[in-house]
Amino acid sequence: MKETLIKVLKREKEPEEEISGKSIGLIIDGPNILRKEFGIKLEDIVEALERLGRIRVAKVVLNQYAPQGLIEAVVNQGLEPVIVAGDTDVRIAIEAMELIYNSDVDVIALATRDADFLPIIQEAKRKGKETIVIGTEPGFSVALQNAADYVIKMVSKVEE
């Protein structure tokens, strides 16, 4: 049985006090985060963010090879699936930029391990948005973690 442990890291203050009640826009990089070997569940990501604020927009970007069961799980969690033919990175960037320029969203949360999305975090901060990155090891970009205001590390632990 797997149990997911969640760590929220912030450099100065308690994150629950600082962004509690703020509106969060979430983009999940499906092919990067939702892999069986990581054991990360959508509900774990949602639960971690709901501790910090109110999720107002939540999209999971998937490629055309995503299994129907995963798409159904996304819908059942109340998240919006975005199916892309080919590489998902450009669509993630577009969705994230829409959130950055959405005045109803205070915090941008990006669930990925990919350093390619560092410019999104930087642009969000330039526009006054707080940022959260959600990821897991191995391969969780250190640059991405250092750039974000908050880091949520999802850790799968196998119980013996």
Order of alpha helices (4+ residues) and beta strands (2+ residues): beta-alpha-beta-alpha-alpha-beta-alpha-beta-alpha-beta-alpha-beta-alpha-beta
